[in-house]
Amino acid sequence: MKFSKHIRRMALSEWNHQYLDYKQLKQQLKKVASATANFSSHSTSTRLLSTVEDDAQLVADQTRFLAAEAEFVRLFDDEVVKLNGCFTDKVREALTNYKALRHQVYLLEELRQTMAEESTAVDSATVERNNPTTTANLTTPISAFRLDFDAHRPELAHPASAPASALVDILNRRLARPAPVAQPRGRSQSIHSVIPSAMSAEDSETLAAAATVIAQAEGNEPSLTLGDVDETLPNPNADYKAFTAKEREERDRPIVIALTPGVPRSERARSTAAGMPSTSTGLTSTKMPASYGAIADTGSINHDGPPTLRQRVLRTLRPPPNQYKYARDQLAAAFREYYRFLDLVRAYHTLNHTACSKILKKHDKITGLQSRDVCLEKLKQEPFMTLLDALIPLTLECEKMYSSIRFGGNRKQAMGELRLAGKATVRPTSAFRLGSWTGMCLPLLVLVAIAVSARSSNPALADFTPMWLMYRGMMLPIFMLWLVAGNFWVFQKRKINFVLIFDFNPRDHLNFAQIAELAAFLTVTWCISLLCYTFSDSITFIPGRYNPLALAVFYVLFMLNPFNVLRRSARYWTLRIFGRVILSPFTQVRFADLWLGDQLISLVTALLDWEFLFCYYITGATTSTDCVHVSSGIRPFISVLPAFWRCMQCLRRYYDTRAVNPHLVNAGKYGVTLLVSILSSVDSSIREKDSTITWTDWRTTWVLASVASAMYSYIWDIKMDWSLGERAHGFLRKELAFHPKIVYYLAMFFDLVLRLFWTFTLAPQHAFEGVLSSQIFVSFLAFMEVARRCMWNLFRIENEHVSNCGQSRVIVDIPLPFERSENRESELSKVAYKYDTLPDEDAEISVSVTHHD
């Protein structure tokens, strides 16, 4: 594989513009190669036949070569400057987060000691029972978790220079005298120069002038490689002073130590802020090690009147025994994400350093200049290389702290959780199971179609219509599962980080093959059950009409199965998210909650079919019409539930953010959807009372509301969910993950058509007459709506990924257990809601304030 393809495959899309532009440098080298070839052919010609025209052509070729070489030097230096800036930012973030985590480890140990000392409030035996591996002191002393930050501060503030300036020195020496033969080093081999000895050392001035002209023509400053670099750089000492002053300002801010049980996801961005974002109330004041600064004297806040909310909450925050376990688990999750960030930064450095080495090697092969080793040696003086020394101790310290708080110092177990799995997406065992289940379900589906069509007139299948409704309700989610597996396959191919978007565990989540494996298994069971019903006159161990019920019970037990088989973590994740959707007005709304709510809107027909299944077996109805009439008041309610849940999610988002647009506007979209279903139900009830009425004003209103809802939803899909419609970019957007562009236009067209059809699925099925009453047509609409939703998933997740790329987000923001809050009273109010007991009226409140030196 060519390295240009390798770097595209290995680069993180969130950092896509922060990598070395290997393609651009390679294109410039092609221009250098073209100029070098022409120049070499003229310079090797015999001087006896030279004329004035030949000399002029030689000078022109020489000028063209020098200009192309100068442009390459400038581009390479610009890329190194970019790498310096990006890598410096990442190391600075890593150091800042390390300080925060180190302080959190101290506070966790302080909490453990506090809980052990307060034997009157917390029995130490209970703590030992709840936390058997970490109730003892940390294996590694807290004071040992310390790095020398001063050693890296100059590099963090040091301005970027230009290592490619070494090319000028090499070119000067090469033009003045023949280059010495270099010894082979590693895979790099010296290549004889193709630049003739006829060139003089003074030609390097032409190179400098050419580069200056090129840089000024592009509106940039002259290249740093063509002058005295040391004279152009600012004073590093001044930057170091500014850097240390900023660090001192961050450390001097007072911190109120408070143990907060949780932080809303909307505030997670503050969890990795600079400084020591750690904090807790209600802890006994103890002496910190010198490396953490001194703790100020503890003061008391006494009030003569009734206790305020702050007083009541501070006393309430006496940590229960399980509070230590919560804080430990939360801190462990933060360490895992931090370790993954360090791993990504190391991979970023390795890939870019390899790109620098390879492009310089290619440059030497074309020009004959032996510049690779010299430039790489100069590159070692840049922040891109010097700051690499900070990552190794950070990684080791992260491993030590994680093993101490999680496994009592057992590093082998700690590394088993910290290290990520390999890049292989499909394991051989998973591929074998997927192939086996798929190989069974495909012929079974064909057999089902043949059996149903051949035996449709059999008296044993007289109740096929109600049976089909129940089987359809179970097949629609399975069909969606197949398409979701296809979504994940596309995301993986296009490098869309769906793991970050859905907040999956990067060390344990399902890939597309494992999802398809589950879908194939469920499809096989569905086909077997339907075949048992079709041949119920021959298969008598289960009565024909109870086959759908048996299959439904199997699926419910499959989802609730407590044993760690058949992807228990994925099944329970789905159940948890479904529970959060139902409780959306009372819980924080995450992206996965919104996504599942949207999927449920497309599964309205399946929900109605499940309602029919319960009605069929509970009421003893023998036909679908009987059951529809029995539950005529329940079906409209069920049909609006998904839209109601999504509306509540939008209102909750508005409550958390106070942003009218988009949350209230989005809630209006689902409000119109609710109106469509209500109008359809009213129209149906009127026509049931008087069958002679063919058209009513309610039906007219329902049709208009349906069109308005479809257009409202369509416009929202295009403008908000997909962020398309920018006139400057062909009614698409600037950043696109899918190619060719025609797929976006086709998606917009099909989304509009299927949106109009989708409106019919919101109404109860007895609301139509003629062709619309056919269950075949309703089934077609239901399956097409599921297909439209999964098409919508592709562009919705892609849009979220593009947004994450703009913010360079590569890991999940984990709230730390000891958190600083800008609005302390607001945070205390949220914490008070989680506790039932309140302190005495005359309680004295103590608050510990820490000043970090």
N, C-alpha and C positions, 0 to 999 in steps of 0.2 A: 504494500500500500504506500502511495506517495505521501510524503510528510504533510503536504498541504491538506490532503483529505484527512490524515490522522489528526491534525490539530483542529480541524472543524468537528471531527467526531468526538474528540476528548474535551473540547472547551465547554465550559458551563455557559449556557445561553444567557443566564442572568448577568454574567461578566463578559459578554461577547465582545463588547467594544473596548475591553481593558486588556486584551491579549495583543501580542505583537502582530502587526498586520503583515503576515508572511506573504500573502498573495500580492500585495502592493510592492513589497521589496523584490519579489521574484520577477514581477513585470518590469521593474526598473532595471534589474540585472539583464533582462533580455535586450533592453536598449543599450546597456553597456557592452554586451556581447556583440551586438550589431556594429557599434562604433569601433570596437576593438578589432573586429575582423577586417573592416575596411582600412583602418589605420595600419594594421600589420601587413596587408597586401601591398600597400603603397610603399611602406618603409623598407621592405625586403627587396624591392626592385633595384636593379643595378644603377649606381650613381652615374655611370658613363652615358646612359641614355636619358638622364634627367633633363628636363626643360623647365622653363619658368612656370608653365602650366602645371607640371608635376609637382613642383615645390609649393605652388598655391594650393593644390589639392591636398598635399601632405599637411599643410598648416590647417586647412579646413577640417580634415579628418581628425587631426590632433585636437583641435578646439572642440569638435563634437564629442570626442571621447572624454575630454576633461570635464565638459559640461555634464555629461551623463554620469560620470564618476562622482562629481560634486553633488549632483542631485541624490545619488544613492547615499552618500555620506550624510546629507542633511536628513533624508528620510529615516535612516537608521538611528541617528541621534534623536530625532523626534520620538521614535518608538521607545528608545531607552528612557527618555524623559517621562514618557507616559507610564512605562513600567515602574520607574522610580516612585512616581506619585501614587499609583494604585497600590503597589506593594507596601509603601510606607503607611498609607491609610489602613490597610488591613492589619499590619503589625501593631499599629497604634491601637486599633480596636481590640486586638487580641490581648495586649498588655493591660488595657483598661478593664476589660472583662475579667482578666485573671485577678487583678487587685480586688474587684468586687466579689468574685467567688472565694478568694482567700479570706476575706473578711466574713463572708457568710459562714465559712467553716468554723471560724472562731465563735460566732454567735450561736451556731448549732451546738457546739460543745458547751458553751455557757448555758444554753437552755437545758441541756441534759443535766448539768451539775445543779442548776436551780431546781429542777424537778426532783432530783434525788435528795436535796437538802430539805425541801418542803414536805417532810414526811407526814405532816398533819393534813395536808391537802391531797397529796398523791402518794400512794403506797409504792415504795420502791420496788416491791415484788411485781406490781402490775407493770411498771416500766420495763423491768427485766423480761417479763413474759411477752410484752408487745414488741420489744426491740432486742431480741436475744443476741444479735451480732454486733450491736453498736452501743450498748449501754455502758460498756467499759470505756475508759479513756481512749482517745485516738492512738493508734499504734505509732504514728509519727507525730512528734511534738508540733504544736502549732507554730512555734518560732522557726521550725525548719522549713515551712512553706513560704519561702521568701526568695525573690530574685533581685538582682542588682539592676534596678531600672535606670540608674544614672549612667550605666555603661552604654545604653542605647539611646539616650536622649539626644546627643549630638546628631546621630544618624537620622532620628525622626524629624529633626528640624533642619538638617543639612540640605541645601539646595541641590538640585540635580545638575550634573555636568554632562559632558559629551564624550563617551569613551571612543567613539569613532574618529575623534581627532587624531588617534594613533595612525589612521590611514594616511593623513597628510605627512606625518613624519616618515612613514614607510615609503610613501611615494617619493618624498624628497631624496631619501637614501637610494631608492631604486633607480631614479632618474639620474642621480649623480654617479653611481657606480654599480657594477653588477651585484646582485644580492647574493649573500653567502648561502651555501647549501644547508638547509635546515634538517635536523634529525627528525625522523618520523616520530610522531607522538600520538599514541592510541590509534584510532581509525583514520586520523588526518594524515595525508601524504603531501609532501612538497611537490609542486608542479613548476616546470620551467616557465619563465616569464615569456609572454608573447609581446611585451612592450619592448621595442628595439632600443639599442643603446644610443641611437641617433638623437633621442630626446635629451634635452639638457636639464639641469637642476632648476634653471630659471623658469622652466615651464610650470613649476608648482605655483608660481604667482598667477599664471593664467587660470589654474584650477581654483585658486582662492577668489579671483575676480569673477569667474563664471558662477561660482556658488553664491557669491554676494548678489550678483545680478538676478539669479533665479529666485533667491529668497525675497529680494525687494519687489520683484515682479508679482509675487504671490501675496504681497502685503504682510510678510513676516519680517522679523528681525534677521540680520545676517547670521549664518550658522555659527554656532559656538565652536565648531570644529576647525574653523579656518583662522582663528585668532588665538591670542593668548588667553586660554580659558581661565587662568587664575585671576586675571585682571577683571574679568566680567562677572565673577561670582560675588555675591554679597558676603559680608562678614559672618562666618558661622557663629562666632561668639555672641553677636547680637541676637541671632535667632535662638541660640541656646538660652539666653537670658529671658527672652519672651516666652519660650516654652516652659522654663522652670517657674516663671511668674504665674503662668496660667495653671500649672499643676498645683502650686502653693495655694492659689485662690480656690481651687476645687477642694483641697484638703481642709482648708480652714472653715468651710461651711459647717455649722452645727447640725448634728443628726439626732433626732429623737428616736430612741431605740424602741421599736414596737413590733410585736409579732402579729402579722396580718394573715388570717387564714387563706386569703385568695385575692387575686387581682383580676378585674374584668379584662377580657381580651382586648377591648377597645383601648386599654391603658398599657398594653404590653410593650409598646414602643419605649416607655420610660424605664422598663426593667433592665435595659442595657445601657443606660445613660452613663456619661463619664463620671469619674469620681468613685466614691464608695457608696453605692445605692442601698445601704443596708440599714435595717432599722427595726427597733422593737420596744414595746412598752410592757411594763409589768415584770421585767426581769430584775433579779437581784443584782445590785451593782458589785462587780468584781474587778480585780486589777487585770488590765490587759497587758500582754507582753509589750516590751518597748518598741517592737517593730510596728505596732498598731497605734502608737500614740498614747497619750494619757487620757484617762476618763475624768471628767470634771466632777466636782462635788455634787452629791445628790441633794436636790432641794425639795421642799414640800409645798404643795398648793393647797391651802386651806380656805374654805368658804364657810361663812356663818349660815347662809341660807340653804335652801334645798340643793342637793347635788345636781350639777349640770349633766348634760348628755356625755360630755367628755369625761367627767368624773366617774359616772356609772360604767362607761365602757372600759375605761382603764382598769377598774377593779374587776370587771367581768373577764378581762383577758388573762386572768390566772390560767395558765395553759393546762388543759386536761391531759391525761396520759397519752392519748393518741395524737396530740398536737405535735409531739416530737417526731413521731412516725411520718406525719404529713410533711413537716419541714424537711426531714431527711429525704423523703422520696422526691419532693419538689426540687431540692438542691441537686439530687442525683440526676434528675432529668435535665437540669440546666448544664451540668457537667457533660452529659452525653452530647448535647447540642454543641457545646463549646469545643469538645474534642473533635467533633465532625467538622466544625469550622476550621480548626487548625489543620486537619487533614486536607480540606479543600484548598487552603492557602498553600500548603506544601505542594500539592499537585499543580496549582497555578504557577508556582515558581519553577518547578521542574519542567513543565511544558514550555514556558517562555524561555528558560535558559537553553533548552534543547533547540528551540527555534532560532535563537541568536547564534548558537554554534553552527547550525546547519546552513543558515543564510550566509554567514561569513565564509564557511567552507566552500559554498557554491561561488561566492565572490572571488575567492582565491583561485578557484579552478578556471574562471573565465578570464581574469585579468593577469594571473600569474603572480600577483602580490602575495607575499607571505604575511598576511595581516591577521589571520584568525587567532593565533596564540597570543599575539601582542594585544589585540583588542579585548580578548577575553580576560587577559591579565589586568588590563585597565578597568574592565567591567567589575572586577573584584573590589574596586575601591568605591563603587557606587552603592547607594542605599539598597538597591535591588539585591545585592549580594551580601553586604555587611549585616543587614538586618536579618538574614537567614539564620545567623547564630542565635537569635532570640527565640526562634520557634522550637528548637530542640529542647532547651530547658523548660519551656512552657509546656511542651507535650509530656515530658517526664513528670513535672510537678502536677499536671492534671491527672496523670495515671496514679500518682501516689495519693493525692487527696481523695480521688474517687474510690480507690481500694480501701482507704482508711474509713471513710464514712459509710461505705456500702457493704464491704466484706471483711471488716476488721483487719485489713492489711494484706489480704490474699490477692496478690497481683494477677495470678492466672485467671481467677474468676472475674476480676474486674476487666481484664482485657477481652474476655469473652463477650462482655456487654458493650465495651467501648468500640471495638473494631467493627467496621462495616463489612458486610458480605461482599463477595466478588462481583464483578461486572456482569457475570452470566445471568441472563434474565430468565431462562427456562432450564430447569434441571432435567436431567435425563428421565428420572422417575416421573416427574410431572408431565413431561412430553409423552411418555409411554401411556400414562393413565388418560391423558387427553385424547390420544389417538385411539385408545381402546373404547372409551365411552362414545366418542364421535363416530367411530366405525359401527357401533351398535345403534345409535339413535338415527342415523341417516336411513338405513333400510327399514327401521321400525316406522319412521314417518311415512315412507312410501307405502308400507303395508297398511298403516292406519287409513290413508286416503283410499286405497283400493277396497279395504274391507267395508268402510262406511258407505262408499258409493255402491257397492255390490249388494249390501244387505239393508239398504235404507227402507225397502219395502217389507222387510221381515216383521211379523207381528211382535216379535220380542223387542223391536226398536220403536214401538209406538210412542214412547215418551222420549224420543231422541232430542227434541227441541229443548226441554228443560235440562236434560243431561248436558247438552252442548253448552248451555249458558254457564253451568258450573265448571265444566272443563275449560271453557274460554277464560273464566276468571282466574284460573290457576296457570294458564299458559301465557297470558299477557306479561306477568312479571318475569317469567322464564325467558320470553322473547326479549324483553328489555335487558336481562342479564347478558344474553348473547351480544347484544349491541353495545352494552357498556364494556364488555371485554374487547370489542372492536375499537371503542373509543380509547381505551388504555393502550392498545397496540399502536394506534396512530400517535398518541402522546409520546410514547417511547421513541418511535421512529423520528418524530419531529423535535425531540429533546424538550418537550414541555414538562416542566417540573410539577406534575400533578401530586406528588408526594407532599410537597410543601403546601400546595393550595388546599388539599384536603386534610392537612395536619396529620398525615399518616406517620406511623413509626418507621423511620428510614431503615431500621434494622429488621423489621418484621411487618411486611405488608404483602398483599396479594399482587401478583403481576397479571398480565392479560391471559396467560396460559392457565393459571390457576382459577381465574374467574370463569374462563370458558370450560374448564374441567367441571366446575360445579354446575354450570348451565347444562352441559351434556348429561351429567348424572341425573339432574332433575327432569330433563327431557325424556330420558329412557324410562324413568318411573311413570311419567305422564302417558307415554305411548303404551306401556304395558297395561296401565289401568284402563285406558280407553279401549284397548283390544279385549280386555276381559269383559267390559260392558258390551262390546259389539258381539262377542260370542257367548253372551250370558246364557243362552239356551243350552249350550254344551258345557260351560264351566259353571258348576252349581255350588261350589263351596262358598261363594259370596253372591248373594242375590244381586241381579243386575242394577237395580236402582240404588244400591248402597255402595257401588264402586266409587262414585265421586266423593262420597263421605269418607270412605277409607283413605282415599288419596289426600283429601284435605287434612285429615287427622295426622297422616304421615308427614305432611309438610309442616304442620304446626309443631310436631314433636322434633322434626329436623331443626327448626329454628331455635327451639328451647332446649335442645340437648345439652346437658351440663358437662358432658365428657369432652376431653380435649381431642376430639376427632372431627373430621369433616369441617375444618377451618373454623374452630370455635371462636377465635378472636375476631374474625371477619363477621360471623353471624351476630355476635354480641355487640360489635360496633354498630351494625345496622339497627339492632333493637334499641341501643342507646340513642342513636340519632333520631330514630322514629319517636322515642319518648320525648326527646327535646323538641321535636316539631309539635307534638301535641301540647306541650307545656310552654310553647314559644312566648306567650305574654309574660311569663314569670321567670325566664332564664335568659342569660346572655345568648345572642344569636351569632353563630359561627357560619363560615362559608358552607361547610358540609350540611348544616341545618337548612340553609337556603336551597342548596342543590337538591336535597331529598324532597323538600316541599314542592319544588318544581316538578320532580319526577312523579309525585303523587297526583298532581293536577292532570298529568297525561294518563294516569291509571284510574280515572273516574269510572270507566266502564268495568274495570276489574273489581273495584270496590262495590259497585252495584251488583255484580255477579256473586260476590261473596255474601252480600246481604240476601240475595235470592237463595243461596245455598242454605243459610240458616232458616229462612222462612219456609223453604220447601220441606225440610226435615222436622221443623218444630211444629208447624201448623198442619202438616199432613196434606198440603195442597198437591193436587195431582197434575196440574198444568201450570204453565208460566203465567197465563192470564189470571188464574185464581190467586196466585201469590202476589202478583202485581197489585191487584185490587185490595188484598189484605194489608199490604204494607204501603199503600198509596201515600201515607203521610211521612213514612220513614225515608223512602227513596229520594225525595227532593232534599231532605236534610243531609243525607249521605253525599249526594252529588255536589253540595256546596262546601263540604268540610275541607277539602284540600285548599280551595281558594280562601276560605276563612282562616285557615292556619297561616297561609302566606300573608294575608292581610295583617294578622296579628304580629307576624315577624317584622313586617315593615313598620308597624306602629311601635314595636319594641325598639327597633333601630332608631327611630325618631326620638323616642324617650331617652335613649342613651347618648345620642349625638346632637339632638335639637336641630337637625338639618332637614329643612322642608323638602329640598330637592337633593337627592332623589327619593327619600323614604316616603314622605307623604304622597308624592306624585305616584310612586309605585303602588302605594296602598289604594289610591284611587283606581288604578287599573284592575285590581282584584275586587274592588267594590262594584265596578261595572260587571265583572264576571258573576258576582253574586246576584246582581239584579237580573241578569239574563236567566239564570236558573229559576229565580222566584217567579218571573213573568211567565216562563214556560209552564211551571206548575199551576199557576192560576188559570192559564188558558186551558190546560188539560182538564182541570176540575170543572170549568164552565161547560166544556163540550161533553163531559160525562153526564152532567145533569140534563142537558138538552142535546140529544144526538142529531137533531135536525139542523143545528147551527154549523155552518161550514167555515165561516170566517168571522172573527170578532176583532174588536178594537184592541183587545189584549194581545191577540196574535200579531197584529200590525206593530204594536209597541215592542213585542218580543223580537220580531224580525229586525227592526231598526236597532234595538239594543244589541242584538247579536252582531250585526255589521259593525256597530261602533266599538264593541268589545274586541272583535277580531282586528280592526284597524289600530285601535289603541295598543293592543298587545304586539302587533306586528311592528309598529313604529318603535315601541320600547325595545323589542328584540334588536332592531337594526342600530338604533342610536345609543342605547344604554348598555344592553347586555353584550353586544358585539362591538360597540364603538366604531361602527362603520358610518358611511355617509359623508365623509370629508370631501368637499368639492375639489380641493387642491390635489387630492390623490385619487382621482377617478372614482369618487364616491366610496372609497374604501378607507384606509388609514395609512399612516406612514410606515409603521412597523407591522409586518405580516409574517406569520410563521408557516403558512401553507402556500404551496405553489403548484400549478400556475394560478394566476389571479382569477381565472374564469370560475374556479370553484366557489369563490365568494358570490359572484353574480348568480350562479345556479342555486346556491343556498338561499339567497334572498328571494328568488322567484318561487322555489318550492315551499319556503316558509310561509309566503303569502297565501298560496293555494291551500296548503294543508291547514293553515290557521282558520280559514273560512269553513273547511269541513269539520275542524275540531269543535266548533261552536255547537254542532248538533249533538256531540257526545255529552254536553252538559245537561241536556234535557232528559227527563224520564222517557224510556223507550216507548211508552204507550202514547206519546204526544204526537206521533206521526201516523200517517195513513199511506196506503199504497206501497211504493217501493221502499220508503223509509221505515216501514214496519217490518221489513224483512230482516231477520237476524243475520243473514249473510252480509247485507249491506252495513249493518251496525258493526259487525265483526271487522269488516274491511276498514271502516273508519277508525275503529279502535287500534288496529295494528298499524295503520298509517300514522296515527297520532303518536304512537310509541316510537316509530321510526323518525318522525319529525323531531321529537324531543331529543333523541340521541344525536341527530344531526345538529340540533341546537347546542348540545353539550360540547361538541367539538369547538365551536367558535366562542362559546362562553368561557370555557377553560383556557382557550388560547388567549382571549382578551385579558383574563386575570393573570396569565403568565407574562404577557407583554407588560402589564402594569408592574409586576414584581421585578421584571428586568430593568425597568426604569428606575426602581428603587434599589437595585442590586441586592435583593433579598435572596439568600440561599439557604438559610436555616430558619427554624421556627423560633419565635420569641417566647422564651419560657419565663414566667414571672418568678422572681426570687421569693423565698419564704419570708425574708426580712427586708422589707421594701420601704424606700423613702417615698413620701407622698407630698405633692405640692399643696393639696387641700386636705389638711389633716382632719378637720371636723367632718368633712364629707366622707372620708375613709372610715372614720370611727363610727359614723352612722351606719355604714354598710356592714361593718363588723358586728355592731350591736344586734343587728337583725338575726344573726346566726346563733345567738345565745339566749337561753331562756331565763337563767338566773340573773338577778341584779344585786349589787352590793348594798350594804347597809346605808342608811341615810347619812350617818355621821362618819362615813369612811374618809380616811386621809389618803390622798393620792400622792404617790412619789413618781417623779419622772427623771430618768437618767439622760443626761445630755453629754454627748461625746464631741470633743474637738480634736481633729486629727492634725498633728503637726507635720 
